[in-house]
Amino acid sequence: MTIARNPNKLKHMVKYDDELLNNVFHVLSDPTRREILRRLGVGEMTVMNLAKPFEMSLPAISKHLRVLEKAGLVSIRKEGTYRYYYLNPKTVDKAHEWLMELRNFWTPQLSNLELFLDNQSKED
C-alpha cells in the first residue's frame, strides 16, 4: 500500500498575510501576553485591573499591551482618563483560520500514514 500524497494540495491553501501571522504567533509565544489575552476574553479591562495578578510593574504590563496592540490582538477604548483594553477577534480569527487549514491538510495525511503502518505491521 502506498500513501496518497498530493503536493499540490498545499498550493490550494488560502494565501494569508505572512507578516500578520508571524507577529501573532510571536506575540503569543509569551506566557504573560497569553494570560492577558485570556483575561481580556472575559471582558474589557484597564491596565490597573489587568496588572493585578502579575508580579510586575504597570509600565511592564503597558509594554505587553503595546505589543499586543501592535500585533492587532487588542484594541483600546478611551473614556475620560481611562483606557479600556479589549480583544480584537478579527486578528485571532485569521490565525485560527490558518491553523484550521493546516489541520485540514494534515488530518487526512496522518490518517493515511496510520493505515499504511497498520497494513505494514499486519504484513510482518
Secondary structure, DSSP 8 states (H G I E B T S, - for coil): ------GGGGGGS----HHHHHHHHHHHTSHHHHHHHHHHTT--B-HHHHHTTSSS-HHHHHHHHHHHHHTTSEEEEEETTEEEEEE-HHHHHHHHHHHHHHHHHHHHHHHHHHHHHHHHHHH-
